[in-house]
Amino acid sequence: MIQQTNKIFRAANLAALLLLSFLSSCDFTPRIHRQILIAQNYITAGDYEKAVRQYQEILEEVPPKDIKIKIYYQLGELYAISLGQYDKGITYYDQIRNLTTEPIWLVKTGERIGDIAFTYIRDYAKSEKVYEELSNFRPKLNNYDLYEYRHAAALVEQNKTDKAMKALLPIQSNPNHKFNSESFFLQGMLHFNNKDWQKSINYLREYIKREKRKDKIVNAKYIMANAYETMERLKTAYNIYYSILGDYPNTKVLKERLKSVYERRVARRR
């Protein structure tokens, strides 16, 4: 019930904001004005598919460029946020980027595309490109640290080792960077994925020194123990696994790792 109420509230709030945005433009006909109001009413009522059809009908009438941009943005929001059709949402955001070079729209759509690509559909090639673009804006944008971090993270996810290490360096060198600690985890994972176990351990250890959240520290320790296990340093691996018993969310998996390492240690003594 609470989730449904929140969903309706968000829809109504979004509709009101977009209506104000549309009304701030005075170069559209009364007919388009009425059609926009109908679309906003559909959003308020939570009938997103009807809202989509209404906006698409307006586009067929070839409205002025500024109205077309706002409709594309609204369609992007409807598909990506309300309907969960992320690829379609990105398509409409991209339409805006093809129509205008105004920084405000490049930033708004870039943020949306980057977040969807990185968080929801894991299209790291696309998120790499968008976050690199956002990082290159001058003067630096308010969310610069986030853009820089996600650009580096996208490179790590693609295992672009050299580029990722270069992108991580300025984050690690700046103790005031919002993602300074996370950058050490990323580098640890980069080396882990490349099977450079000792370097992975070194960076994960640096990450643990800086991280405050217990759940993240536990996760890093699990990965570190896995690296030690792979290096056949079984006693160290066992001790680290055991130290997070009760804190690691997947108790079954952790107990299986402990059992496996223990049996391997026993087999060595025979």
Secondary structure as GFF3:
##gff-version 3
##sequence-region A 1 270
A	DSSP	alpha_helix	2	23	.	.	.	ID=ss1
A	DSSP	alpha_helix	30	44	.	.	.	ID=ss2
A	DSSP	alpha_helix	48	60	.	.	.	ID=ss3
A	DSSP	alpha_helix	65	77	.	.	.	ID=ss4
A	DSSP	pi_helix	78	82	.	.	.	ID=ss5
A	DSSP	alpha_helix	86	99	.	.	.	ID=ss6
A	DSSP	alpha_helix	103	115	.	.	.	ID=ss7
A	DSSP	pi_helix	116	120	.	.	.	ID=ss8
A	DSSP	alpha_helix	124	135	.	.	.	ID=ss9
A	DSSP	alpha_helix	144	157	.	.	.	ID=ss10
A	DSSP	alpha_helix	161	172	.	.	.	ID=ss11
A	DSSP	alpha_helix	180	193	.	.	.	ID=ss12
A	DSSP	alpha_helix	197	210	.	.	.	ID=ss13
A	DSSP	alpha_helix	214	230	.	.	.	ID=ss14
A	DSSP	alpha_helix	234	243	.	.	.	ID=ss15
A	DSSP	alpha_helix	251	269	.	.	.	ID=ss16
###
